Structures are given as structure tokens and as C-alpha cells.
Amino acid sequence: MRRLLQLAAAFLLVTTLAPAQPVKKQKPAPENVEWIWQYTPDDNNKDGRENALLQDDRFRPFLDQFLTTPQTFWGTPVAGHYRSLASTALDHLTVPDKVLADENRYIAISGCVVHFCPSRGLLWIDLNGTHHLVVFSAIDWIKADKPTSDPAAEYTLWVFPNQPLTVATNSPQHLPAALMKAIARWTAQPLAGSGIVQNITHAILVDPDGTPHEVAPSTLGVAPPPALSEPKVKP
């Protein structure tokens, strides 16, 4: 019995003095997004192939990887938690619109919500570099006294970059000109079937940690819609 106790003590001493094994750090998920390029316009599809892109098995994991910012504008919270930004983006792209390419570097994917296309989404991707800038933007109807069929109905533009960005022109983290160009083109596009350019009166730029910053829509590239028609005066 004494011999067994001595062996046990020796074993404990050896294991205590043994150097601790280093904990292996988990490697970050690779940022391979080049596969999205195949869905941009070609000779047969001038607006790209958004429907095929959404059906690609890599698309939802891509959203989950890059769109992690908390959001509070979309959906009803369950147990105090709102819908994830990845799911929110998917909701706003479900009805396909376009997959456009700019400067052989940027991709802009647009769409809208099923059964309610005034809620529109834009997913913008910079393919350059090793840590890609991915930005999701959404146009959200301000549910006041004006229906979406009224050109004067107001909307909020929400912008969620996966990296900190600012509208300050003297900052190295200023919004890229290519992103503002894509937002300008997208927000100027009239609603399908109505010809109405949405009246975006508010804009929120959200930090990756979920902190919102209200900014002027023009600082994000939004131009005012065409002047609302004056009511005709009967003679």
C-alpha cells in the first residue's frame, strides 16, 4: 500500500511540473468571396443573377460570417432579441433585383422583401484586399400617416458596415466613394410598378458593435427625390 502511495505522489509531482501545453488559437474563417463574381452581369444577364446567387449554398454562411452587427429596426424581438442582421439582409434580398459590378472590384446586390417591396435591401462588397468590407443597407418605411403609394411617404436608410466607417471627410475611415455611388444609384431607382422614388428623410449609420449614428442622408450618397407634383388647381 505504501508503495502505491509513493507512486501516486510521484505521478502528481510530474504532472504538476510538466509544462502546460499551449492552447491552439482558432484560425479565423477564410474570407474567400471571389465566388460571388460569377453572378455579376454577362452577355446573357445584364442585371446579373441574384436568384441563383441566393440559392448558392455558400451565400447564407457568407451573410452569417460578415453581417454580425446587432439590429433593432426589423422584426419583432423574441425574448428581448431581434432578428440577426444576416437574416434581416436575407429578408430584404429575397425578391431578386440586380447583382451589379463596378470597377472590376465592387459588387452591389439588391432586392426587396416578399409581399412588401418598399422594404428594399442592398448588399455591397469590396473584393479588394484580404479583409473585405461588406455593407448591408436597408430602406425602412416610417409608418406614419402616409401609405407607400404616396410619393411623400418617408423612409429611413439604415447602413451596417462590418468595419467602422464615418461620414467625416477628413477621416481615413470615411465611407468609400464607390459605396456612396452604389447607394446613390440604388436609392434613385423608382419602386417597381409605381415610378415613385422613395423619400428618404432619415439615415442611420451603425457601428459594428451596434451603436447607431443619425446622419444626413446626403452624406451617404442619397439625393432628394424629384420634386413632388403640385396639385392641379381646377379652373
HUTAZI-V741689 format. One record per backbone hydrogen bond with DSSP energy under -1.0 kcal/mol. CO is the residue of the C=O (numbers start at 1). NH is the residue of the N-H. E is the energy in kcal/mol with one decimal. If there is no record, write none. Layout:
# HUTAZI-V741689
co | nh | e
CO | NH | E
CO | NH | E
This chain:
# HUTAZI-V741689
co | nh | e
1 | 5 | -2.0
2 | 6 | -2.0
3 | 7 | -2.1
4 | 8 | -2.3
5 | 9 | -2.3
6 | 10 | -2.2
7 | 11 | -2.2
8 | 12 | -2.2
9 | 13 | -2.1
10 | 14 | -2.2
11 | 15 | -2.4
12 | 16 | -1.9
13 | 17 | -2.0
14 | 18 | -1.4
33 | 36 | -1.8
34 | 37 | -1.5
36 | 39 | -2.1
37 | 40 | -1.9
39 | 49 | -2.6
45 | 42 | -1.5
45 | 48 | -1.4
47 | 99 | -2.5
49 | 53 | -1.9
50 | 54 | -2.6
51 | 55 | -1.0
53 | 56 | -1.3
56 | 59 | -2.0
58 | 62 | -1.6
59 | 63 | -2.1
60 | 64 | -2.5
61 | 65 | -2.0
62 | 66 | -2.1
63 | 67 | -2.7
78 | 81 | -1.7
81 | 78 | -2.9
84 | 88 | -2.3
85 | 89 | -2.8
86 | 90 | -2.0
87 | 91 | -2.3
88 | 92 | -1.8
95 | 112 | -1.5
98 | 110 | -2.7
100 | 108 | -2.6
102 | 105 | -2.2
102 | 106 | -2.8
105 | 127 | -2.4
106 | 102 | -2.3
107 | 125 | -2.6
108 | 100 | -2.9
109 | 123 | -3.2
110 | 97 | -1.6
111 | 121 | -2.4
112 | 95 | -2.6
113 | 116 | -1.8
116 | 119 | -1.7
118 | 120 | -1.0
119 | 113 | -2.1
120 | 139 | -2.4
121 | 111 | -1.8
122 | 137 | -2.9
123 | 109 | -3.2
124 | 135 | -2.8
125 | 107 | -2.2
133 | 126 | -2.4
134 | 162 | -1.9
135 | 124 | -3.1
136 | 160 | -3.2
137 | 122 | -2.6
138 | 158 | -2.9
140 | 156 | -3.0
142 | 144 | -2.2
147 | 150 | -2.0
150 | 153 | -2.3
154 | 142 | -2.7
155 | 201 | -1.8
155 | 202 | -1.5
156 | 140 | -3.0
157 | 204 | -3.0
158 | 138 | -2.3
159 | 206 | -2.8
160 | 136 | -2.2
166 | 175 | -1.7
168 | 171 | -1.6
171 | 174 | -1.5
173 | 166 | -2.0
176 | 180 | -2.0
177 | 181 | -2.2
178 | 182 | -1.9
179 | 183 | -2.4
180 | 184 | -2.6
181 | 185 | -2.3
182 | 186 | -2.2
183 | 187 | -2.9
184 | 188 | -1.3
186 | 189 | -1.2
191 | 194 | -1.8
191 | 195 | -1.9
196 | 191 | -3.0
198 | 200 | -1.3
199 | 155 | -1.9
202 | 157 | -2.5
203 | 215 | -2.3
204 | 159 | -2.5
205 | 213 | -1.7
207 | 210 | -2.4
211 | 207 | -3.1
213 | 205 | -2.9
216 | 219 | -1.7
217 | 220 | -1.6
217 | 222 | -2.0
218 | 221 | -1.2
